[in-house]
Amino acid sequence: MKPLNWVELTRQQIKARHGFGWSIQGIEKQNKVITKIVYRFSNGQRSTVITDIEWNTNNSKKIQDLIIEFETLMNERHVDLKKAYELIIGNKVFSDKKKINWEALLDQFVDEERGNRRETTKGDLRLRMKRALQALNTKPLPRTGEQLFKNYADLFFNRNMPKGGVGRKRNMGDLRAFLNWTVLEKKYLGIEWLPLTSKQYSKYVGSVPKGKKKREVRQPITTAHIEMLLEALKRENQHGTRAICILSAVYGIRISEIAGMKIKNGIVEITTLKQNEKTMNEEPHTRIVHALNLPNLPKEGEKIVADLESGKITFPDPIKRALAKSNDDKGYKLIGESFGKMINRFWFWKKLKEENPDYVPYGFRHSFAWRGSMEVFPTIPLRVLADLMGHDLQTHLQYYGCWSNDKENKKRIEQANKNTLDKYVLAPTK
């Protein structure tokens, strides 16, 4: 009997292991003979891939091993032959060792699927994907999507990311989006990696304990603390930083909006910046802002604006660099971050933070809303405050008009009762 050559022997071995449907042959391409693999479905349709394996006897086992990988991926991922080959040559999945190249998947998700996001937003996403990688490498090593979520929650959900807060929602949301992308869209992973159901998801996000407010509402910096901070900055000749504090606290603008600020004859015009995905496609809105001055600095807002217009005061160099780098493509978050780093290094701000850990630089803007509705008399209508701050009334009530505490509530009620008594006191009866 004539001995079989390597091609016939390889084909017989493939048939014995996998049954009918698989075939191989050599084709010439670029002066080389390489391996073509064909899979024929039961309905007669065919799927073909041309591999980079050279067609010779030394590669017989390599061809057979590749078909084993194909069959495994096609069955587990429910993909066709071409998609299975894409997974293998893309270095995403190593089916022979049941190992997944998570780094490659995460990088592709950030760069391709979320490539249209601002760089600062992508930076936040990269941080969450880095956390996901840490959760994937934490024992017990996850083998399902639910196990991955549990590891992630155990590692990162703490008092800095409290129950029901926006932090947990964003982290869980990006993790869910990543797993949906890998399983349903790209078919890189099997269905065991599908993300949590809504019920399971809510278990990890949690809810705000009854009677407690969500921490996403920032605490306004008190008027007294702002005045003391401005005095300390003045004594230290930090005039540029002091100007930014006044623009935010006295004019109510976002720190980043200094990039879209124009001053002419003492009038401050602000162009609302495109802050997020929701507003990226909206037309920029321009508004005129006015100073709501502090009690012990009655004309300071107008003075700072005049000094900025004349060039007597300029912004600090880190802010200038941030302004130069920021635009609609890269976003304006860098300006706020730069200011935050500067003010967080200032000694008096550190002292305030020790006594008031909830203070953040964005609290200057919240103090504008607080003074306008709670400290001045008569109070400024909320719709006016909202317009001056560049948002709608609903946003104002949700984020800027709902901060309070028992002490302030009592104080306001006592003031109202006193005013009522003084105004409507009845004449004594005889």
C-alpha positions in Angstrom: 0.0 0.0 0.0 1.4 3.4 -1.0 2.2 5.4 2.1 0.2 8.6 2.6 2.0 11.9 2.1 1.8 14.5 4.8 -1.2 16.4 3.2 -3.4 13.3 3.0 -2.4 12.2 6.5 -3.1 15.6 8.0 -6.6 15.7 6.3 -7.4 12.2 7.7 -6.4 13.3 11.2 -8.5 16.4 10.9 -11.5 14.4 9.7 -11.0 11.8 12.5 -11.0 14.5 15.2 -13.5 17.0 13.9 -15.7 15.1 11.4 -16.9 16.5 8.1 -16.8 20.2 7.3 -13.1 21.1 7.6 -10.7 21.2 4.6 -7.2 22.5 4.0 -5.1 23.3 1.0 -2.1 25.2 0.0 -2.3 28.4 -2.1 0.5 30.5 -3.5 0.7 34.1 -2.3 3.6 36.5 -2.6 6.0 33.8 -3.8 5.1 31.5 -0.9 2.7 28.6 -0.5 0.6 29.2 2.6 -2.3 27.4 4.2 -6.0 28.0 3.4 -8.6 26.6 5.8 -12.2 26.2 4.9 -15.2 25.3 7.1 -18.4 24.1 5.4 -21.7 24.6 7.3 -24.5 22.0 7.1 -26.5 24.2 4.8 -23.6 24.2 2.2 -22.3 27.7 3.0 -18.6 28.1 3.4 -16.3 30.3 5.5 -12.6 30.6 4.5 -9.5 32.1 6.0 -6.0 32.3 4.6 -3.5 31.9 7.3 0.2 32.8 7.5 1.2 29.2 8.1 3.5 27.9 5.4 2.3 24.8 3.6 4.8 22.1 4.4 5.2 18.9 6.4 6.8 20.7 9.3 3.7 22.7 10.0 1.2 19.8 10.0 0.7 19.9 13.8 0.5 23.7 13.8 -2.4 23.5 11.2 -4.2 20.9 13.3 -3.8 22.9 16.5 -5.1 26.0 14.7 -8.3 24.1 13.7 -8.7 23.0 17.3 -8.6 26.6 18.4 -11.0 27.6 15.6 -13.5 25.0 16.7 -13.2 25.9 20.3 -13.8 29.6 19.7 -16.6 29.0 17.2 -18.5 26.8 19.7 -17.8 28.9 22.8 -18.2 32.4 21.2 -20.8 31.5 18.6 -18.7 33.2 15.9 -17.8 32.2 12.3 -14.4 31.1 11.1 -13.3 34.6 10.1 -14.2 36.0 13.5 -12.4 33.2 15.2 -9.3 33.9 13.2 -9.5 37.6 14.0 -9.6 36.8 17.7 -6.5 34.6 17.4 -4.3 36.8 15.3 -5.5 39.9 17.2 -3.9 38.3 20.3 -7.1 38.8 22.3 -7.8 35.2 23.4 -5.5 32.2 23.9 -8.0 29.4 23.8 -5.3 26.7 24.2 -4.6 28.0 27.7 -8.1 29.4 28.4 -6.4 32.7 29.0 -7.7 36.1 28.0 -5.4 39.0 27.0 -7.3 41.6 29.1 -4.8 44.3 28.5 -5.4 44.2 24.8 -9.1 44.1 25.2 -9.2 47.1 27.6 -6.8 49.2 25.4 -9.0 48.5 22.3 -12.2 49.4 24.2 -10.7 52.7 25.3 -9.1 53.7 22.1 -11.6 52.5 19.5 -15.0 52.2 21.1 -14.6 55.4 23.2 -12.2 57.2 20.9 -14.6 60.1 20.3 -14.5 61.2 23.9 -12.5 64.1 25.3 -9.0 63.3 26.5 -9.9 64.1 30.1 -13.0 61.9 29.9 -10.9 59.1 28.4 -8.5 59.6 31.3 -11.3 58.8 33.7 -12.2 55.8 31.6 -8.6 54.5 31.6 -8.5 54.8 35.4 -11.7 52.6 35.7 -10.3 50.1 33.2 -7.1 50.0 35.2 -9.2 49.2 38.2 -10.9 46.5 36.2 -7.6 44.9 35.4 -6.6 45.0 39.0 -9.9 43.3 39.9 -9.3 40.6 37.2 -5.9 39.9 38.7 -7.2 39.7 42.3 -7.8 36.2 43.8 -10.1 34.5 43.5 -9.5 35.2 39.8 -12.8 36.0 38.2 -14.2 33.4 35.7 -17.5 35.2 35.1 -18.8 38.7 34.8 -20.5 38.5 38.2 -17.3 37.5 39.9 -15.5 40.4 38.2 -18.1 42.9 39.6 -17.7 41.4 43.1 -13.9 41.8 43.0 -14.2 45.3 41.7 -16.7 46.3 44.4 -14.6 44.8 47.2 -11.5 46.7 46.0 -12.9 50.1 45.3 -16.3 50.7 46.9 -15.7 52.3 50.2 -16.5 55.5 52.0 -14.8 57.5 49.2 -17.3 55.9 46.8 -20.4 55.7 49.0 -23.6 53.7 48.3 -25.9 55.2 45.8 -23.4 57.8 44.7 -22.5 58.9 41.2 -19.0 57.4 41.6 -20.3 53.8 41.9 -22.8 54.3 39.0 -20.1 55.6 36.7 -17.6 52.8 37.6 -20.3 50.1 37.3 -21.6 51.7 34.1 -18.2 51.7 32.3 -17.5 48.1 33.5 -20.9 47.0 32.1 -20.3 48.8 28.8 -16.9 47.1 28.5 -18.3 43.6 29.0 -21.2 44.2 26.7 -18.8 45.3 24.1 -16.5 42.3 24.4 -19.3 39.7 24.6 -22.2 41.0 22.4 -20.5 43.3 19.9 -17.0 41.9 19.4 -17.7 38.4 20.6 -14.2 38.2 22.1 -15.6 36.5 25.2 -18.2 33.9 26.0 -21.6 34.5 27.5 -20.3 33.8 31.0 -18.8 37.3 30.9 -22.1 39.1 30.3 -22.5 41.9 32.8 -24.9 41.9 35.7 -28.6 42.1 35.5 -30.3 45.2 36.7 -31.1 43.6 40.0 -27.6 42.4 40.6 -26.2 45.7 39.5 -28.3 47.7 42.0 -27.0 45.4 44.8 -23.4 46.7 44.2 -24.3 50.4 43.5 -26.6 50.5 46.5 -28.8 53.3 47.6 -28.4 56.4 49.8 -29.3 55.5 53.4 -32.7 56.8 54.4 -32.5 60.4 55.8 -29.0 61.1 54.3 -28.3 63.3 51.3 -26.1 62.2 48.4 -22.6 63.5 48.7 -22.6 64.7 45.1 -24.1 68.0 46.3 -21.1 70.1 47.1 -21.0 72.2 50.3 -20.7 75.9 49.7 -17.7 77.7 51.3 -19.0 80.1 54.0 -18.8 83.8 53.4 -16.5 84.3 56.4 -14.1 81.6 55.2 -14.0 83.1 51.7 -13.2 86.6 53.1 -10.4 85.2 55.3 -8.9 83.1 52.5 -8.9 86.2 50.2 -7.1 88.2 52.8 -4.5 85.4 53.3 -3.9 85.2 49.5 -3.5 89.0 49.3 -0.9 89.0 52.1 1.0 86.3 50.3 0.9 88.2 47.0 -1.1 85.4 45.3 -3.1 87.9 43.3 -3.7 85.7 40.3 -5.1 82.8 42.4 -7.1 85.3 44.4 -8.7 86.7 41.3 -9.9 83.2 40.2 -11.4 82.6 43.7 -13.3 85.9 43.3 -14.5 85.2 39.8 -16.0 81.9 41.0 -17.3 83.0 44.4 -18.4 86.6 43.5 -19.5 86.1 39.8 -20.5 82.5 40.1 -18.6 81.2 37.1 -17.1 77.8 36.7 -13.3 77.8 37.1 -12.9 76.4 33.5 -15.0 79.3 32.1 -12.2 81.7 32.4 -11.1 80.2 29.1 -14.3 81.7 27.5 -14.3 85.0 29.5 -14.2 88.4 27.8 -14.0 91.7 29.7 -14.8 95.0 28.1 -15.4 98.2 29.9 -15.9 96.3 33.1 -18.6 94.1 31.7 -17.8 90.3 32.0 -19.1 88.1 29.2 -18.9 84.3 29.7 -19.2 81.7 26.9 -20.5 78.4 28.4 -18.1 75.7 27.5 -18.9 72.2 26.2 -18.5 70.3 29.4 -19.7 66.7 28.7 -21.1 64.3 26.1 -24.6 65.6 26.6 -23.6 69.2 25.8 -20.9 68.6 23.3 -23.2 69.1 20.3 -25.0 72.1 21.7 -24.3 75.6 20.6 -22.2 77.6 23.1 -24.3 80.0 25.2 -23.0 83.5 26.0 -24.1 85.3 29.2 -23.3 88.5 31.1 -22.4 87.9 34.7 -22.6 90.4 37.6 -20.8 90.6 40.9 -22.6 89.5 44.1 -20.0 91.1 46.4 -19.0 89.9 49.9 -20.1 91.9 52.9 -16.6 93.1 53.9 -15.4 93.5 50.3 -18.3 95.5 48.8 -16.5 96.5 45.5 -13.9 93.8 45.2 -15.6 92.0 42.3 -15.5 95.1 40.1 -12.0 95.9 41.2 -10.6 92.5 40.2 -12.3 92.7 36.8 -10.8 96.1 36.2 -7.3 94.8 37.2 -7.7 91.8 34.9 -8.9 94.0 32.0 -6.0 96.5 32.4 -3.4 93.7 32.8 -2.5 94.8 36.4 -3.3 91.2 37.5 -2.7 88.1 35.4 -3.5 84.5 36.0 -0.7 82.2 37.5 1.6 80.4 35.0 0.1 76.9 35.6 -3.3 78.4 34.7 -1.9 80.0 31.6 -0.4 76.7 30.5 -3.7 75.0 31.1 -5.6 77.6 29.1 -3.2 77.2 26.2 -3.7 73.4 26.2 -7.5 73.5 26.6 -10.0 73.6 23.7 -13.2 71.9 22.6 -11.3 68.7 21.5 -9.2 68.2 24.7 -11.8 69.7 27.1 -11.4 72.4 29.8 -11.2 70.2 32.8 -7.4 70.8 32.9 -8.0 74.4 34.0 -10.0 73.4 37.0 -7.5 70.6 37.9 -4.6 73.1 37.7 -6.5 75.5 40.0 -7.3 72.7 42.4 -3.7 71.7 42.7 -2.6 75.3 43.4 -5.3 76.1 46.0 -4.8 72.8 47.7 -1.1 73.7 48.3 -2.0 77.0 49.9 -1.5 77.0 53.7 -4.8 78.7 54.7 -6.9 76.5 52.4 -5.3 73.5 54.0 -6.3 74.8 57.4 -9.9 75.3 56.2 -9.9 71.8 54.8 -8.8 70.4 58.2 -11.9 71.9 59.8 -14.2 71.4 56.8 -13.1 68.2 54.9 -16.1 68.6 52.5 -14.7 71.8 51.0 -13.6 71.5 47.4 -12.5 74.3 45.0 -15.9 74.0 43.1 -17.5 75.1 46.4 -16.6 78.8 45.5 -19.3 78.6 42.8 -21.7 77.0 45.2 -21.1 79.8 47.7 -22.4 82.3 45.1 -25.7 80.3 44.8 -25.9 80.1 48.6 -25.4 83.8 49.3 -27.8 84.8 46.6 -30.7 82.7 48.0 -29.9 82.6 51.7 -27.8 85.5 52.8 -28.7 88.7 50.9 -31.9 90.6 51.5 -34.1 90.6 49.5 -33.1 87.2 48.2 -32.4 86.8 44.5 -35.0 84.8 42.6 -33.7 81.3 41.8 -34.4 81.7 38.1 -32.1 84.8 38.1 -29.3 82.9 39.9 -29.6 80.0 37.5 -29.4 82.3 34.5 -26.3 84.1 35.9 -24.6 80.7 36.6 -25.4 79.4 33.1 -27.7 76.5 33.7 -31.5 75.9 33.8 -33.6 76.1 36.9 -33.9 72.3 37.3 -30.1 71.9 37.4 -29.9 74.8 39.9 -32.4 73.2 42.3 -30.8 69.8 42.0 -27.2 70.8 42.5 -27.0 74.3 43.8 -30.3 75.0 45.6 -30.7 72.0 47.9 -27.7 72.2 50.4 -28.8 72.9 53.9 -28.4 71.8 57.5 -30.3 71.9 60.8 -28.5 75.0 62.0 -29.2 77.0 58.9 -32.8 75.8 58.7 -33.5 77.0 62.3 -31.8 80.3 61.6 -33.9 81.0 58.6 -37.1 80.1 60.3 -36.2 82.3 63.3 -35.5 85.2 60.9 -38.8 84.7 59.1 -40.7 84.6 62.3 -39.0 87.8 63.6 -39.7 89.6 60.4 -43.3 88.6 60.5 -43.6 89.7 64.1 -42.0 93.1 63.4 -44.1 93.8 60.4 -47.5 92.5 61.5 -47.5 93.1 65.2 -50.9 93.9 66.5 -51.7 97.0 68.6 -52.1 96.2 72.2 -55.7 95.9 73.4 -57.0 98.0 76.2 
